[in-house]
Amino acid sequence: MGDRDLRFTIVRSARNTLRIAVAPDGSVCVYAPMQAADDEVCRRVARRGGWISRQLRQFDQWRPRTPPRQYLSGETHLFLGRQYRLHVISDGAPNVRLDGDRLVLAVRVEGSFTHRRTLLQHWYALQSHRVFPERLNVAAAPFLRLGWPSRASSSVP
């Protein structure tokens, strides 16, 4: 592929044609006939290099561009489909709260990375226990009105 090395996996099988598959994670798998020579497979993959590059670029545009989290003020975090700017403050009691468009993370004297991450993950878990049953009830309502699950299938011995 020009000046770029391309790593791919070859899977041999009882087939007559060569197949190149590009996965969304960026891996490339080449399905080749048992009798195909390695150098011929490499030549055919190189010939399709432009197509493979286009596929990889297309998948790249859908990958999240979120940098690794540091859990510091100014980072953007998602909650229920909205973005919130993280604001870390030093406070006596560790807690997390929403304040308008901010996610306020109160820690004791600038807690460590692990402490900030754990505190925020714990808050997300608590919120999921609150939100998930509400969403499930709304999503299940149409099915319950139709009588699903039926009484016959719900009486398991």
N, C-alpha and C positions, 0 to 999 in steps of 0.2 A: 504494500500500500504506500507507494512513494517512499518517503523517508521515515515512515513509522512502522515499527514492528507490530505484527499482529499475532496474538496468541490465540490458538484454537485447539479444540479437542477433536480427535478423529474417532468415530465410532464405526467399526466395520460390521457389515451385515450382508445377508444374502439379498442384494439388490443389484439392479443393472445401471442405475444412474447415481450421480453425485448430488447430494443435497446440502445446502449451506443454510443454517438457521442462526439468526442473531436474536438473542434473548434480551428482554428489557433490562436485565442486570449488567449488560455489556459483554456477556460471554458469547463466544462463537463456537458452534458445534458443526462439524462436517461429517455427514453420514456418507460413507464411501463403500463401494463394492469390495468384497473380500480380495479379489484379484488385482485391484488398482494399486499401482506402485506409489510409494510415498512421494517421490519427486513429481509425479504427474498430479497427484492431489494438491501438492503445494503450488504448482504452476496454475492449476485451475482456480485455486483460492486467490492467488495473486491477480489473476485476470479479472476476478470479481471484486477486487479491492475497492474500487470506487463505490459500488453498490453497498458493500459492507460498511464503508465509512459513512455513507448517507444514512444507513440504518442506525449506526451508533450515534450519530449526531441527533437524529430524530428522537431516540430514546433519552439522550442527554438533556434535551429541553424539558422533559417531564420529571427528571430527578429533582428532589428537593435541594434547594441551594442554602439550606440552613447550616451555618457554621457550627462547630462543636460548642455546646453550651458551657458557659462559665458561671452562670447564675449571678450576674452582676447587673447593677443598675444600667438601664438603657437597652437591654436585650428585649426582643419581642417574643412573647409566648402566646400560644393559642389556647382559647378556652371556649367551648361551645361554638366554634366556627368564627370567632372574632379574635382580632389581635389585641393584645394588651402589652403595654410597655412595663417591664419589670422595674420596680423601685425598691432597692434594698435599704432599710433603715436600721439603726441600732436602737433597740428597745429592750425593756426588761423581760417581757414574756414573748417567746418566739410564737409567731402566728402569721397567717396569710389571709389577706382580704382583698376584695375588689373595691377600688375607689375610682369610679368613673371609667376612664380609659387606661387606668393603671392597675397593675397587680402588685400590691404592696407586700413585701416580704420582710417581716420584722424579725431580726436575729439579735442575739446577745453579742455585743461588742464584735462586730464584723466576723461572724462565724466562718468556718472553713468552707471550702467548696463542697465537701461531702455533707456538711451540716445543711447548707443552703439547698442542695439538690434533694436530700432526704426530706426536708421540711416541705418543699414544693411538691414532691412526688406524693407525700402523704396527704397533702391538701387535695391534689387531683383525685386520689383514691376515695377520699371522703365525699368529694363532689360527685363522683361517679355513682356512689351508693345512694345519693340523693336524687340525681337526675335520671339514672337508668330506669328505675321502676316507673317514673312518670312517663317517660318516652315509651316504655314497653306497654303500658296501659293504653296509650293513645294508638299505638301501632296494632295492638291485638284486638281492639274494640270491634272492627268490622268482622273479624273472624269469629269472635264470640257471639255476635248477633246472628251469624249464620249457623250457629250450633256446633262450631268446631272447637275443641275436639268432640266427636260424638260420644254419647254415653257408652256405646258398645266398646269403643276403643279405650275409654278411660277406666273401665273396670278390669284391671289386670289382676289376676289372682296372686 
